[in-house]
Amino acid sequence: MVDVFSPAERAALYRVIESRRDVRAFRTDPIATDTLARILGAAHHAPSVGLMQPWNFIVIRDAATKARVKALFEVQNELAVANYAGARADLYRSLKLEGIEEAPINLCVTCDRTRSSPHVLGRHTVTDTDVYSTCCAIQNLWLAARVEGVGVGWVSILDYDDLRPIFGIPETVWPVAYLCVGYPRAFLGEPELQRRGWATQLPMNQIIFEDRWGNPPIETRGGP
Ligand SMILES: Cc1cc2nc3c(=O)[nH]c(=O)nc-3n(C[C@H](O)[C@H](O)[C@H](O)COP(=O)(O)O)c2cc1C
């Protein structure tokens, strides 16, 4: 028999998805071991090409290690600000874009590009499907954390190759995400970048096409 979810269960899932946030401001209280285990377990239930499960999760609690990663962030963030000028650069500088040192846990999520070699079912043509699979695991983790009341912030203002010597990551393994994890000071009701006037969420009718690129879906044609 096919599993059917109750209306309350369905509503809960959509609420989790819509209330998930990228969190950069954390409280310092620790995350219980069993809570972290459930969150990582959710990540490990993600789909993966050919059931490759290419992911690993390095759990980082050491303050000195976090400080090294924070220093790497500072370097890349200084380079990134050069993309903007004037008021936009000022706004960029005012954004908090990481919570590396204050989060009780950092997670380095990796993708082992050689796992299940020599051939992974489904990966013959699109070889990056292992990286896509790892991103699916990260999204599972992000949503599971949200139901646990735990915040997750993805820090991509890093040269991930710089993480290799810090964590001893082999050459065939790619760092895919560096995540800050902890109890948030708040879960905002909307993306922080939207609240701060940096970017806005696109309306649904701009992202869905029918049959061909650019063709609006039937239900929105002629609409406002
Ligand atoms: C792949 C990826 C990389 C990201 N990197 C950063 C980052 O380096 N710093 C940051 O503050 N937010 C980062 N974010 C968070 C996005 O800014 C955030 O998801 C987006 O603004 C929507 O907000 P929400 O996640 O709260 O809904 C990243 C998100 C993704 C998916």
The ligand as an SDF file (V2000), in Angstrom:
LIG
                    3D

 31 33  0  0  0  0  0  0  0  0999 V2000
   25.1320   27.0550   -2.3080 C   0  0  0  0  0  0  0  0  0  0  0  0
   24.8310   28.1590   -1.3400 C   0  0  0  0  0  0  0  0  0  0  0  0
   25.8600   28.9740   -0.8890 C   0  0  0  0  0  0  0  0  0  0  0  0
   25.5910   30.0170    0.0150 C   0  0  0  0  0  0  0  0  0  0  0  0
   26.6220   30.7730    0.5090 N   0  0  0  0  0  0  0  0  0  0  0  0
   26.3730   31.7310    1.4280 C   0  0  0  0  0  0  0  0  0  0  0  0
   27.4380   32.4810    2.0230 C   0  0  0  0  0  0  0  0  0  0  0  0
   28.6220   32.2880    1.7480 O   0  0  0  0  0  0  0  0  0  0  0  0
   27.1280   33.4170    2.9380 N   0  0  0  0  0  0  0  0  0  0  0  0
   25.8190   33.6800    3.2780 C   0  0  0  0  0  0  0  0  0  0  0  0
   25.5840   34.5570    4.1120 O   0  0  0  0  0  0  0  0  0  0  0  0
   24.7940   32.9600    2.7590 N   0  0  0  0  0  0  0  0  0  0  0  0
   25.0520   32.0060    1.8540 C   0  0  0  0  0  0  0  0  0  0  0  0
   24.0090   31.2650    1.3420 N   0  0  0  0  0  0  0  0  0  0  0  0
   22.6360   31.5210    1.8090 C   0  0  0  0  0  0  0  0  0  0  0  0
   21.7910   32.2760    0.8050 C   0  0  0  0  0  0  0  0  0  0  0  0
   22.1500   33.6290    0.7810 O   0  0  0  0  0  0  0  0  0  0  0  0
   20.3240   32.0930    1.2300 C   0  0  0  0  0  0  0  0  0  0  0  0
   20.0020   30.7430    1.1110 O   0  0  0  0  0  0  0  0  0  0  0  0
   19.3570   32.9120    0.3840 C   0  0  0  0  0  0  0  0  0  0  0  0
   19.5960   34.2810    0.5480 O   0  0  0  0  0  0  0  0  0  0  0  0
   17.9060   32.6030    0.7620 C   0  0  0  0  0  0  0  0  0  0  0  0
   17.7170   32.7840    2.1380 O   0  0  0  0  0  0  0  0  0  0  0  0
   17.1610   31.6130    3.0490 P   0  0  0  0  0  0  0  0  0  0  0  0
   18.0980   30.4460    2.8950 O   0  0  0  0  0  0  0  0  0  0  0  0
   17.1580   32.1670    4.4350 O   0  0  0  0  0  0  0  0  0  0  0  0
   15.7870   31.2810    2.5520 O   0  0  0  0  0  0  0  0  0  0  0  0
   24.2600   30.2410    0.4470 C   0  0  0  0  0  0  0  0  0  0  0  0
   23.2370   29.4030   -0.0130 C   0  0  0  0  0  0  0  0  0  0  0  0
   23.5060   28.3750   -0.8850 C   0  0  0  0  0  0  0  0  0  0  0  0
   22.3900   27.4830   -1.3490 C   0  0  0  0  0  0  0  0  0  0  0  0
  1  2  1  0
  2  3  1  0
  2 30  2  0
  3  4  2  0
  4  5  1  0
  4 28  1  0
  5  6  2  0
  6  7  1  0
  6 13  1  0
  7  8  2  0
  7  9  1  0
  9 10  1  0
 10 11  2  0
 10 12  1  0
 12 13  2  0
 13 14  1  0
 14 15  1  0
 14 28  1  0
 15 16  1  0
 16 17  1  0
 16 18  1  0
 18 19  1  0
 18 20  1  0
 20 21  1  0
 20 22  1  0
 22 23  1  0
 23 24  1  0
 24 25  2  0
 24 26  1  0
 24 27  1  0
 28 29  2  0
 29 30  1  0
 30 31  1  0
M  END
$$$$
